[in-house]
Amino acid sequence: MNDPWVLIVDDDTALLQALPQALYLRLSGVKVDTSDSAPRALEQIQEHDYDAIVGDIKMPGMDGLELCKQLRRLPGYQKTPVIYVTSHSDFESRARSALSGGDDLIGKPVFALELAVKAMAHLLISQMDAKGT
């Protein structure tokens, strides 16, 4: 697998610093960009190809669910893994995340190993799907 690019989207500046470190420490070769808002993330997504998106559900303005819906409409992003990292991990939030096109949900507080394992699993599955295996 080529070095994957992951975009982390969260309005919490502490998480925007911690989550990339969690991925760097656990996944060799992963490259991470961050965005503090969904609209900015959409701009970044149109400027650069990402292999996975990790984002919060609840953000001011456009939330993560709407970001995912808009992402799915962009060419080349119909199957890009989207992993939500959120304090809303109840059944209703999990159902809404799946209906928005999300692939997984991790409840806060985030455990670095869980994020790394889920990110790598989704990246590998996505790569296998792209190759038709």
N, C-alpha and C positions, 0 to 999 in steps of 0.2 A: 504494500500500500504506500503510495506517495504520502508525504507529510500532509495530513489533513488540516484544513482551516476550519476553526470553530468560531462562531460569533456569539458572544454572551451579551444579553440584553437585560438590564435591570436598572431601576432608578435608585437603588441602594448602593451608594459609592463604596461602602465597606465590602459588599459582595462582589462588586466589579473589580476589586483588588484581590479578594480571596479566591474566587473561582478560577481565574486563570492560573494562579499559583497551584491550585489543586490539580489542574489538568497537566501543567508542566511537570510537576513532581511525579505524577503517576503514569503519564503517557509520553514516552520519548518521541520527539519529532512533531508533536502537535503544535500548531500555530494558532494563536488566539488573538482576536480583536474584540473590543468591547464597545458597547453603545449604552448611553444612559436614557434612551427613549425609543419607543417603537417607530416614530417617524424618522428619526435619525438612522435607525437600523435599516429601514427600507431604502434609504439613500445609499447606505453602505452596501447593501445586498445588490443594488443595481450597479455599483462600481466594482464589485469584487465577487467572485464565486466562492461560496462557503459550502463546506461538506456537511455541516450540522449547525443547528441553532439551539442555544440554551437560553431560556428566558423566563422571566417572572410572568405570572398571569396578571396581577394587579399592579398597574402603573397609571400615573396620571395621564389624562387625555386618552390616547389609544392604548388599550390593554393588550396583553400578550395573545389573547384569543383572536382578536381582530388582526393583529400582526400576522398570525399564522394563516388566517383566512386569505389575507392579501398576498402573503408569500406563496401560497398554493396556486394563485392565479398567474404568477410570473413564470416565463419560460425557463425550464430546467429546475424548477423548485417544487414540482408536484410530489416528489418522493424524498426530498431532503429531510433527514431526521430532525424533528423538533422535540426537545426535551424541556418540559416546564419545571422550574425550580420555584416552589411557592409554599407559603404558609397555609394555603387553602388546599388541603389534601383529602377533604371529605368526599363521599361518593358523588355528590352533585358536581363538585369541581372536577373530579376525574372524568365524569361523563361529559361535561362541557368541553374539557380539554380534548377528549377523543373526537367529539363531534366537530370541533374546530379544525381538525386535521393534525393534531398533535400525536406524537408517537409514544411518549412516556411522561411520567410525572414523578418528581422527587419532592418529598415534603421537607420544609425547613424545620429544624436546622439541617444543613446539608453536611453529609459525611463525604469527605474528599474521595475516599475509595469507591463509594457507591456512585458518585458522579463519574469518576474515571471509568469504572466498569461499564456503566450504562452507555456512556458516550462511545466507548470503543466498540461495544456490541452493536450499537446502531450504525456506526461507521462501517463496520465489517459487513453487516447485513446489506447496507446500502450499496457497498462496492460489489458484493456478490450479485445483487439484483441488477446492477448496471451491466455486469458481464453476462447475465442470463444464466447463472449457475444456481 
